[in-house]
Amino acid sequence: MGLEWYFLVYALIAAWVFMDARKRGNNAPAWAIATIVVGVLAVPFYLARRYLLDGEVREGGFSWNVLRYFALFWTVTMAIILITSIGALSAGAPASGDEYEEAGYAIVATIGIGMILGMWFIVAVGALVLGMFLKKSSIVERGPTGPGNRQPDHKVSNS
């Protein structure tokens, strides 16, 4: 019950990306395949580059948007890993009645969960801090963008 959850969740996200990209005129098949293969990397790039619909606004520039969406999808991925790990730990817990063995298992399990949480925290916070340094508040993109009504990628707005 390890990678199945990852692929199930990212297959659902890929289906949403496909429908969203098709509606917006982006390359739907390519984005959906990229989402299934490397979802945690592809989805942030898609969300930062997808064509905007009428009335939609994207602020901060490309780098900020990629990094903030990466932090979000990193959190989703690590939550899947954490839930899967807790399930695997509970299924493999010793039932021998030996309290020393059970205590050792609990200590190792706690360290493992702590490592997962630490890895999530370091990467997510690192991405957000880097994104804050790269954020350009002067960059505001307003929809519609895309083929036929393409506006400059980085339209500067003072409103």
Buried (B, 14 or more C-beta within 10 A) or exposed (E): EEEEBBEEBBEEBBEEBBEBBBEBBBEBEEBBBBBBEEBBBBBBBBBBBBBBBEEBEBBBBBBBBBBBBBBBBBBBBBBBBBEBBBEBBEEEEEEEEEEEEBEEBEEEBEEBBEEBEEEBEEBBEEBBEBBEEBBBEEBBBBBBBBEEEEEEEEEEEEE
